[in-house]
Amino acid sequence: MTSRSDQRTLNHADDNWLPPDEGLQLTTENCTTIDMDDVWHYLGRYGRYQIVSILLMALSLWPQSTAVLSGVFVGMSVEHRCHSDVASKLQMSDFPNGSQVVQTDCSLQVVVNSSSSHIVYEEECLKFEYDSEILTSFLAEWDLVCGSETLGQLPQMLSMLGMMVGAITLPPIGDRFGRKTLALSSQICHLFVSLGLAYAPAFELFLILKFLSGAFNQGFMVTQFIMFMELLPTEDRTFLSLLATGLWVMSVLSLVPVAYTFMGYSWRTLQLAYGLISLCCIVLVFLDESLRWLLTNRRVKQAEYVMKKACRLNGKSYEDLLRTVLREDLISLNGQSHRSPERVSQAGNDEVKQLQSEVAVMTSKTKLSLKDVLRSSTMRNISLIVCYSWMVSSLTYYGITLLSTSLAGDPYINFLIGAVLELPSTICMFLLLTRFGRKIVIIGFTAAAGLSLLAAVLLVIFSDNTYSLSLVQTGLTLFGKFCISAAFNTLWLYTPELYPTNLRNVGTGMSSMSARLAASASPFFSILARKAIWAPGALFSAACFVGVFLLSFLPETKFRELPSTIEEVESWYRADRQTRSVGSRQPAPASSIDKLSNNKVL
């Protein structure tokens, strides 16, 4: 068997054996064999083209947090009490002498003033009055307090459910019709829906628009993260994860100054301001389609345009680029070898024929769907574990985030502190990912989150409720958010690496859908905490420990190029399983499919 380097030597031994027209022309046959890492290495890892593309996507992602977390300020809790009109209708002559009316938050009470005051009458309020004449929260406009408190959590829940539906239904459109097409159309729809929320005349319409806002949010969030992943070579994917996470944190942080600026204004004005942020989507018009997607789907003319543009911006030669990436191919998919017959051994020819047949099978399956995930037991197992991990991370992250404004102190400052906490979490994640694999980092952070939350729960149950211990319990909870935030962010990097190219959007979208399904329950944890303050933390902790156990069965992806086929992922899974069974760190023998891993569009 000849090694890859030996075969490259044979290929390059006589450049005259590479026909100029064939070697310097991108075709539907050879475009799917191009190693994208070779393309980015030739262009320069951080060339002008990549930097411009990253900046365009970064700006367009500014509104990504508005659909998820704007409700924290648009629907902020407001001080309220029973309306005075209710008290004026009471006939005091019907009650004992010395009785007086007491207006509470949710009811009207008649109390007899005696040595032991007692309530002789109580009526639940159906009408309320608020401290400010300006309706600074939609809760005040539609009286979603007291008995209707649960209804006040519906907008946040439906936003999460919309994200769930959008995550599973919209990403496949990006896999089939293009990443840019889906990202731009989703951003435009999100813009109009966000503006519509500011003018919704009825609560029912407001709920519908919140659902749509969440759905379109996933249409551009998932897709643009995939575009980030496909823009730079394998060794830079960890950096891109750090960048994408940083963009999310900056988007969350921007909610606070906008809300603070419009404090005292109507909630509709604040919602309008959040909606106008989505105008950033206009920059996507200048963004190119993912080159990786174009080559995988054999869009030759569009791929040529993008490659020529990248070469022009980076000061490279398009012809040299083609010469570099096409001569790196082991074989040509049109059935011809670019090498001198006299210089290739018969054994080498036999290997080429074998690999040609395998490539033919691989390229005949470029159109994949969710059915292909369900048919493969390996992909099913991976998908179930990944989806559960996303559910745990999302439930814990959003549960703690939405509870942050219920803490003592200024709600704006509390939210800001919770958001700032994600910055060191992201940096810590990045530093660990440069030294360890994706799987061990996720397992470590998830376990740490579970332990810190468990400690906080035990502190609440078995200790006195003193101020100092409350501070310790708050610190443990915030550390739990620190850890689960890092685990959640690492999942965004890890998940796309577990799916082949034409299932990458589907797999990531399905995982994100699971996360939103779990997060849809997060708004109700504030109600649960009022019943049993330890209950949310106990639930989060138990879920984290189960996730740690399941994650141990996933394959490691660090230093592996993005897979193109299901067969390649299955070979990883088998290799990791064999390694665990023998207790060795040595990888299992590579299959012939693995030998092509450096020779495909990823």
Secondary structure, 3 states (H helix, E strand, C coil): CCCHHHHHHHHHCCHHHCCHHHHCCCCCCCHHHCCHHHHHHHHCCCCHHHHHHHHHHHHHCHHHHHHHHCHHHHCCCCCEEECHHHHHCCCHHHCCCCEEEEECCCEEEEEECCCCCEEEEEEECCCEEECCCCCCCHHHHCCCCHHHHHHHCHHHHHHHHHHHHHHHHCHHHHHHHCHHHHHHHHHHHHHHHHHHHCCCCCHHHHHHHHHHHHHHHHHHHHHHHHHHHCCCCHHHHHHHHHHHHHHHHHHHHHHHHHHHHCCCCCHHHHHHHHHHHHHHHHHHHHCCCCHHHHHHCCCHHHHHHHHHHHHHHHCCCHHHHHHHHHCCCCCCCCCCCCCCHHHCCHHHHHHHHHHHHHHHHHHCCCCCCHHHHHHCHHHHHHHHHHHHHHHHHHHHHHHHHHHHHHCCCCHHHHHHHHHHCHHHHHHHHHHHHCCCCHHHHHHHHHHHHHHHHHHHHHHHHHCCCCHHHHHHHHHHHHHHHHHHHHHHHHHHHHCHHHCCHHHHHHHHHHHHHHHHHHHCCHHHHHHHHHHCCCHHHHHHHHHHHHHHHHHCCCCCCCCCCCCCCHHHHHHHHHHHHHHHHHCCCCCCCCCCCHHHHHHCCC
